Amino acid sequence: MPDPVLLAQLAALLAVIGGIAGVIAGLLGVGGGIVLVPAFFYAFTTLGYGGPQLMQVCLATSLATIIVTSIKSVRTHNKRGAVEWDILKGWGPWIAAGALLGMVAASGLRSVVLQGVFGVLGLTVGLYLAFGRAHWRLGTAMPTGVPRAATGGVMGFLSVLMGIGGGSFGVPLMTLFGVPIHRAVATAAGFGVIIAVPSVAGFLTMSIDAPPPYTVGAVNLPAFALVIAMTMITTPWGVKLAHALDPKPLKRIFAVFIIVMAANMLRKALGF
């Protein structure tokens, strides 16, 4: 049985991280998952739970929290009229299909492989946040037809492999096609729901060997409940800040944070 003092310390840590993740989800539209996955991995390994399927538990639990935080974020943004519902309707089916494929792929991969995937993609996201430019454009309107289907499917697939909502890929994508940043952040919150619901439904059916206590399928219920309790409070704070502040300097700081976490995850995957 884990030390009660250690459990209390980790619970406090997850509560703080959950609060931060909620603010980030509302403020930057990148989703709290990019913070939660490394946090869950650290918490569970510190408690002595490892094994080849630990990353599946981290991904699934992160995605489960994203269902709640994304719905809260979308509703709050929608009150300000910032959600592009036409984009959500057009892209949603392809993103959901990609998310389902991502869940199937993730369920068959070893934890160390998923760590490597998270590390590489996390570095990519962090570098874009750090060095991307607001004036970069790939077009003046969002893709349709086959390009939309392919891009949406890849977005959903990669997001599940990282345990994140669609913001980390969706916000840059939309801004590259001329969607204003605040509307891109609001709409990307909807991508999170579309990604998380089908993938979590699949993860709940998984069989995990020696999971952390109170894990259903691949979703750890205590970590989920603790993080949700905090993000329900702090996500609206992030939304308010998103409409009141210039997010550029905050993105640079967060980019450094992401790069450090992703590099550390990649280091562990490579055995260093």
ROKOLDREN-235797 format. One line per field, with one value per residue (C-alpha): x, y, z; residue number from 0. Coordinates in nm, 2 decimals, decimal comma, padded with zeros to 4 digits, always signed. Example, Ala and Ser with C-alpha at 12.3 -4.5 7.8 and 13.67 -1.06 7.14 Angstrom:
REM residues 2
px: +01,23; +01,37
py: -00,45; -00,11
pz: +00,78; +00,71
nr: 0; 1
This chain:
REM residues 272
px: +00,00; +00,15; +00,25; -00,05; +00,18; +00,30; -00,05; -00,15; +00,14; +00,07; -00,30; -00,21; +00,03; -00,24; -00,49; -00,25; -00,16; -00,54; -00,60; -00,31; -00,44; -00,78; -00,64; -00,43; -00,72; -00,93; -00,65; -00,44; -00,67; -00,40; -00,58; -00,48; -00,37; -00,03; +00,03; -00,17; -00,01; +00,34; +00,19; -00,01; +00,30; +00,51; +00,24; +00,18; +00,55; +00,63; +00,36; +00,54; +00,29; +00,48; +00,45; +00,41; +00,06; +00,10; +00,10; -00,24; -00,37; -00,22; -00,36; -00,71; -00,74; -00,62; -00,87; -01,15; -01,08; -01,08; -01,44; -01,55; -01,31; -01,38; -01,75; -01,71; -01,47; -01,70; -02,00; -01,82; -01,67; -02,00; -02,16; -01,92; -02,01; -01,66; -01,72; -01,71; -01,98; -01,96; -01,59; -01,69; -01,97; -01,76; -01,44; -01,60; -01,67; -01,32; -01,16; -01,37; -01,28; -00,91; -00,95; -01,10; -00,81; -00,57; -00,73; -00,70; -00,33; -00,26; -00,41; -00,16; +00,16; +00,40; +00,42; +00,78; +00,67; +00,39; +00,64; +00,85; +00,55; +00,45; +00,81; +00,85; +00,50; +00,53; +00,86; +00,70; +00,41; +00,64; +00,87; +00,57; +00,44; +00,78; +00,87; +00,54; +00,44; +00,08; +00,12; +00,20; -00,07; -00,14; -00,46; -00,75; -01,02; -01,02; -00,97; -01,27; -01,31; -01,03; -00,77; -01,02; -01,08; -00,71; -00,61; -00,89; -00,82; -00,45; -00,54; -00,77; -00,52; -00,22; -00,41; -00,52; -00,16; -00,06; -00,37; -00,46; -00,75; -00,75; -00,61; -00,24; -00,29; -00,62; -00,53; -00,22; -00,41; -00,70; -00,48; -00,27; -00,59; -00,69; -00,92; -00,87; -00,68; -00,96; -01,21; -00,96; -00,91; -01,28; -01,35; -01,05; -01,22; -01,49; -01,23; -01,14; -01,49; -01,50; -01,16; -01,21; -01,56; -01,51; -01,15; -01,25; -01,54; -01,28; -01,03; -01,30; -01,32; -00,94; -00,79; -00,49; -00,24; -00,16; -00,32; -00,32; -00,60; -00,96; -00,89; -01,18; -01,06; -00,77; -00,92; -00,80; -01,11; -00,93; -00,70; -00,99; -01,21; -00,94; -00,83; -01,19; -01,27; -01,00; -01,04; -01,42; -01,31; -01,02; -01,11; -01,35; -01,06; -00,86; -01,14; -01,17; -00,80; -00,80; -01,04; -00,86; -00,49; -00,24; -00,15; +00,18; +00,42; +00,23; +00,26; +00,64; +00,66; +00,43; +00,63; +00,94; +00,75; +00,62; +00,96; +01,12; +00,84; +00,85; +01,23; +01,22; +00,96; +01,16; +01,47; +01,29; +01,17; +01,52; +01,65; +01,87
py: +00,00; +00,34; +00,58; +00,79; +01,10; +01,04; +00,99; +01,32; +01,50; +01,36; +01,45; +01,81; +01,81; +01,68; +01,94; +02,22; +02,08; +02,03; +02,40; +02,51; +02,28; +02,43; +02,79; +02,67; +02,50; +02,82; +03,07; +02,91; +02,65; +02,39; +02,16; +02,06; +01,72; +01,83; +01,91; +01,62; +01,33; +01,39; +01,47; +01,15; +00,95; +01,11; +01,05; +00,69; +00,60; +00,76; +00,54; +00,24; +00,17; +00,11; -00,16; -00,16; -00,01; +00,28; +00,54; +00,41; +00,49; +00,84; +00,91; +00,77; +00,96; +01,28; +01,24; +01,17; +01,51; +01,68; +01,58; +01,79; +02,08; +02,11; +02,12; +02,39; +02,59; +02,57; +02,68; +02,97; +03,08; +03,04; +03,29; +03,54; +03,42; +03,30; +02,94; +02,87; +02,60; +02,55; +02,44; +02,20; +02,04; +02,00; +01,87; +01,68; +01,34; +01,32; +01,41; +01,16; +00,88; +00,97; +00,96; +00,61; +00,49; +00,65; +00,47; +00,14; +00,21; +00,33; +00,02; -00,20; +00,00; -00,04; +00,24; +00,33; +00,38; +00,62; +00,81; +00,85; +00,97; +01,22; +01,35; +01,40; +01,56; +01,76; +01,91; +02,00; +02,17; +02,36; +02,48; +02,60; +02,79; +02,94; +03,04; +03,04; +03,37; +03,51; +03,63; +03,28; +03,16; +02,84; +02,98; +03,22; +02,95; +02,62; +02,31; +02,11; +01,78; +01,53; +01,77; +01,83; +01,46; +01,37; +01,66; +01,61; +01,23; +01,29; +01,55; +01,32; +01,03; +01,22; +01,39; +01,05; +00,92; +01,22; +01,22; +01,58; +01,78; +01,92; +02,26; +02,19; +02,11; +02,28; +02,63; +02,65; +02,49; +02,74; +03,04; +02,93; +02,95; +03,29; +03,21; +03,49; +03,35; +03,40; +03,22; +02,95; +02,89; +02,88; +02,64; +02,41; +02,35; +02,18; +01,96; +01,84; +01,70; +01,53; +01,37; +01,26; +01,11; +00,83; +00,76; +00,74; +00,51; +00,27; +00,31; +00,21; -00,13; -00,20; -00,46; -00,32; -00,54; -00,42; -00,08; +00,19; +00,14; +00,23; +00,22; +00,13; +00,01; +00,25; +00,55; +00,61; +00,75; +00,92; +01,12; +01,20; +01,33; +01,53; +01,71; +01,78; +01,93; +02,19; +02,25; +02,32; +02,61; +02,74; +02,69; +02,99; +03,20; +03,10; +03,19; +03,54; +03,59; +03,48; +03,76; +04,02; +03,96; +03,94; +03,57; +03,60; +03,63; +03,37; +03,13; +03,17; +03,09; +02,79; +02,68; +02,65; +02,45; +02,21; +02,16; +02,07; +01,82; +01,66; +01,64; +01,47; +01,22; +01,15; +01,10; +00,84; +00,66; +00,64; +00,50; +00,79
pz: +00,00; -00,10; +00,19; +00,28; +00,31; -00,04; -00,17; -00,01; -00,17; -00,51; -00,47; -00,39; -00,69; -00,93; -00,79; -00,87; -01,21; -01,28; -01,20; -01,43; -01,71; -01,69; -01,72; -02,02; -02,19; -02,18; -02,24; -02,52; -02,66; -02,66; -02,42; -02,07; -02,19; -02,29; -01,92; -01,77; -01,96; -01,82; -01,48; -01,46; -01,58; -01,30; -01,03; -01,12; -01,16; -00,83; -00,67; -00,82; -01,10; -01,43; -01,69; -02,06; -02,06; -01,82; -02,10; -02,21; -01,86; -01,88; -02,23; -02,15; -01,82; -01,98; -02,26; -02,01; -01,84; -02,18; -02,24; -01,94; -01,98; -02,35; -02,31; -02,04; -02,26; -02,57; -02,37; -02,22; -02,56; -02,73; -02,50; -02,65; -03,00; -03,08; -03,19; -03,57; -03,57; -03,95; -03,90; -03,62; -03,83; -04,14; -03,97; -03,69; -03,86; -03,99; -03,66; -03,48; -03,73; -03,68; -03,30; -03,32; -03,53; -03,28; -02,99; -03,17; -03,25; -02,90; -02,74; -02,92; -02,86; -02,57; -02,31; -02,42; -02,78; -02,68; -02,46; -02,77; -02,98; -02,71; -02,69; -03,07; -03,12; -02,80; -02,92; -03,25; -03,08; -02,84; -03,12; -03,32; -03,02; -02,97; -03,32; -03,52; -03,66; -03,67; -04,03; -04,16; -04,40; -04,61; -04,76; -04,70; -04,62; -04,44; -04,67; -04,79; -04,96; -04,95; -04,79; -04,51; -04,46; -04,46; -04,23; -03,99; -03,97; -03,90; -03,64; -03,45; -03,48; -03,35; -03,07; -02,92; -02,94; -02,73; -02,50; -02,59; -02,73; -03,07; -02,98; -03,01; -03,38; -03,45; -03,34; -03,56; -03,85; -03,83; -03,79; -04,09; -04,30; -04,17; -03,88; -03,61; -03,31; -03,06; -03,28; -03,35; -02,97; -02,91; -03,20; -03,11; -02,77; -02,97; -03,14; -02,80; -02,74; -03,08; -03,02; -02,66; -02,66; -02,91; -02,80; -02,42; -02,51; -02,67; -02,39; -02,13; -02,29; -02,27; -02,04; -01,85; -01,67; -01,31; -01,34; -01,07; -00,82; -00,92; -01,29; -01,52; -01,86; -01,90; -01,72; -01,36; -01,17; -00,88; -01,11; -01,34; -01,05; -00,89; -01,20; -01,31; -00,97; -01,04; -01,41; -01,37; -01,15; -01,35; -01,72; -01,72; -01,58; -01,88; -02,12; -01,96; -01,98; -02,35; -02,43; -02,22; -02,27; -02,55; -02,55; -02,74; -02,44; -02,25; -02,55; -02,55; -02,18; -02,22; -02,53; -02,32; -02,06; -02,33; -02,49; -02,15; -02,07; -02,41; -02,41; -02,07; -02,20; -02,51; -02,29; -02,08; -02,39; -02,53; -02,19; -02,09
nr: 0; 1; 2; 3; 4; 5; 6; 7; 8; 9; 10; 11; 12; 13; 14; 15; 16; 17; 18; 19; 20; 21; 22; 23; 24; 25; 26; 27; 28; 29; 30; 31; 32; 33; 34; 35; 36; 37; 38; 39; 40; 41; 42; 43; 44; 45; 46; 47; 48; 49; 50; 51; 52; 53; 54; 55; 56; 57; 58; 59; 60; 61; 62; 63; 64; 65; 66; 67; 68; 69; 70; 71; 72; 73; 74; 75; 76; 77; 78; 79; 80; 81; 82; 83; 84; 85; 86; 87; 88; 89; 90; 91; 92; 93; 94; 95; 96; 97; 98; 99; 100; 101; 102; 103; 104; 105; 106; 107; 108; 109; 110; 111; 112; 113; 114; 115; 116; 117; 118; 119; 120; 121; 122; 123; 124; 125; 126; 127; 128; 129; 130; 131; 132; 133; 134; 135; 136; 137; 138; 139; 140; 141; 142; 143; 144; 145; 146; 147; 148; 149; 150; 151; 152; 153; 154; 155; 156; 157; 158; 159; 160; 161; 162; 163; 164; 165; 166; 167; 168; 169; 170; 171; 172; 173; 174; 175; 176; 177; 178; 179; 180; 181; 182; 183; 184; 185; 186; 187; 188; 189; 190; 191; 192; 193; 194; 195; 196; 197; 198; 199; 200; 201; 202; 203; 204; 205; 206; 207; 208; 209; 210; 211; 212; 213; 214; 215; 216; 217; 218; 219; 220; 221; 222; 223; 224; 225; 226; 227; 228; 229; 230; 231; 232; 233; 234; 235; 236; 237; 238; 239; 240; 241; 242; 243; 244; 245; 246; 247; 248; 249; 250; 251; 252; 253; 254; 255; 256; 257; 258; 259; 260; 261; 262; 263; 264; 265; 266; 267; 268; 269; 270; 271
